Structures are given as C-alpha cells and as structure tokens.
Amino acid sequence: MATLNVIESGHEDRVTVIDHNFTGDRILSGSFDHKLKVFDLNVTKDPELVDSWTAHDGHILDAKWLHPSVGTFLVSIGNDMKCKIWREEVAAAYKSGRRFRQVCVMQSNNRIPFVSISVKHIAPCFIYIALIDRLGNLSIYEPANPETFADLNLIDELSVCSNKPLRSEETSFKVQFDPNSVSVPVMQGLSSDRLMLSLVVAAMGTARIYRSMTISADTSSMAMPQRGSQTRLYEAACLPFHPELVRSVSWAPGNSRGYDLVATGCRDGGVRIYKIESLAGKGQEATPAPSGIQTPINRGQQSSLTTAIAGRSNGLSSDTTNHGRGGIASPFAHNITEVMNATYAHAECWNVAFDHSGRILASGGSGGDDKLWARGQNTEEAWFLYTSFKVEEASEEGSEVD
C-alpha cells in the first residue's frame, strides 16, 4: 500500500481544474462553485491556502498559470463566456479575497463559452494564449503590453470544426501548445521562424496538429520575426483514426530527441501515443470531410475538419500531407507513427498528461483509476504500464491506494 496526501480544497462543489506553477510550489484549483483557489506547497508542512475568490459568474472550465518571467499571473475561463487574467498583489494579505486582482476581461465574441486554454512563452518576452470554444472556434492572442496584460490582441482565429455540433450533442474540444522552447522543424533547419507556434487540438473525434507561419513585411531578413508580424495558423497533420470523442491531449516536453510525442485520451477508454517526425518536402491537398465522431475508413482515405488538410497512409505509420489555409502551404511534411495503443486502459479516459521529461504519461479514467505509462530504456518506441492506483477511501492521514 502507498499513501497519497490529500489537499482539502474547501470548494463547495466539484473541482474541475488543477494546475501547478512553473516551479511546482503552488497549485491552482477551480470548481463548479465559481471560485479559484491558490495553495502554497511546502514539503515540510501542510499546503497553505493563499487566497480564494469568486472568479466567474459560472463554473470554472479551465485555468492556467502564466510563465513566471512576466510576473505572477493567472488566466481563467468560465461558463459565463469570459476569459479573465489575474495578477497577484503581493501587498495584499493571504486569505483576504483580494490577493489576486483582475487586470483583463475578454468576452467571447460569439457568445459561446470557451472550454480550453493553453499558454505559450517564447523567450525573451513573447506570451501567447490559445482559446477554443464549445463550437470549435480556435483563437490565438498575445498581450498588447506583456508587463500589464491589460489588453489582448487577436493574432489569428479559425474554426477546427466544419459542421457545428448540435446543442444537445456532447462535445469535446481541447487545445495545448507545444511546451518546448524551440519547435522540431526549427531545430532541424526546416523553418527559420523561431516564433513558430505549434498546437495539438482535439476536435470531437479527431486530433490535429496546427502550426503557424509568420509573414513579415521584411522578407529579406532571416532574423527572428518581430512583434507585430502577421501570423497565420494552418493544419499541419492529422493523427490517425479515433473511434470516439477525444477527451484529452498532451504534447510531451523534451523534443531534443529530434521528434515530437503527442498523447490522446479517448471516450472509448483508449490511451494512445504518437511519434511525429518533421521531414523535408510538401504533401498533397485532399478533400475535407465533416467533423464529429469518425466512422471506420480506409487508411488511405483523407478526413479533415478545416480547409487546411493533412493526409495519412495505411498502417500505424502515417505519412501526412501538409497544406496551409488561405494559400499558405507548409514548407515541410510530417510522418506519424502510433507507438502505443492501450485500447481498454480505462472505462472512459478523461485526462492524459506527460511529465516534465516526456518519459512518463499519466492517464485518468471515469472509474477513479489512474495509470502511469513509461517509455522503455532500450527502445524509444516501447511504452508499458508502469503502475496503476485507485483511491479507495480518504482519512485524516491520507488516502490508501492500490
């Protein structure tokens, strides 16, 4: 038996969001009770509540810490169709309800709630925020002033869902930036755009890779693009077939290995990991297909959610085509290989997340069971179940797990 320490959150309803900061000494939680809470973690004493406050006029859907290089900021979204940025006021007392002050609020333009956030930092001072709403509208923002975050400027937006879900239909949209400081295509000399943004987006029953291309007025310069350059997203690759809703996606840190790893968690209980290689060359354009849950298809066929296209070939290894939207074509191709497919890992998989090294993957299911998957030592493409545990009962001392 092992023992897990339990943090008494004090929330009055179900906890929907957990996120730790860059240094791992603070935890942020959000709940159906409309509140955000921040805790200080210390190995020598119990977690201490920093502050608790009502952040939205609806339940909290997602919240993230921003990179500490810009100060202590949080970004949150709620069912009130708002995105808010909070700054810590160090002069305010702990547990005062005023420790974190709202510095920016942005209303959803189409009156549809945002459902997922991701934050990207590129040194020295570039901060990007990705938002996706319940209808699959993806938007990328950057602060007008990275010191205050008083205003957000829209960089680009596009729909990742060609057929909008019905109001009664269960939906699933998630977004996550590539957490690595430099993208693999830039490392391999396939692109000179050091401000390239890479994202993995779960859109209903599909998962896709999007990248950005920076269009600068100074086309002769090979230096890093400057703030204010025109940035456009395009669909770079499509991950192989998923039989159900893709509920969670995670992009692994540690791309110094020369390729990327992306994991997905699916409603069928499956946990899958894909190896994504960036290659020289361009793909061919194909015909987009409707969104939603995919039906079994021939592996040589194409399916897409937007006018940006990505292809795949037969078998587990998938050679993707690349085509940018609006006349922007990707200057490189991708080869996708499925390196793990744990089809019945959970009754339903709700969350997947890599650790900081990209060698351990955690997955959580609807039955309260959590599993850790590890990469083999002898081969980069061999993943196995490292351990699994399930909380049986809570006590004052902690929770016993199998």
Secondary structure, DSSP 8 states (H G I E B T S, - for coil): -EEE-------SS-EEEEEE-TTSSEEEEEETTSEEEEEEEETTEEEEEEEEEE--SS-EEEEEE--GGG-SEEEEEETTSEEEEEEE-TTS-TTSS-SEEEEEEEE-TTS--EEEEEEEEETTTEEEEEEEETT-EEEEEEESSTTT---EEEEEEEES-SS---TTS---EEEEE--SSS-HHHHTTS---TT--EEEEEETTEEEEEEEEEE-S-TT--S---TT-EEEEEEEEE----SS-EEEEEE-S-GGGSSEEEEEEETTS-EEEEEEEEEES----------SS-----TTS---SSSSB----SSSEEEE--B-GGG---SEEEEEEEEEEETTSSSSEEEEEE-TTSSEEEEEETTSEEEEEEE-SS-TT-EEEEEEEEEEEE-SS-EEE-
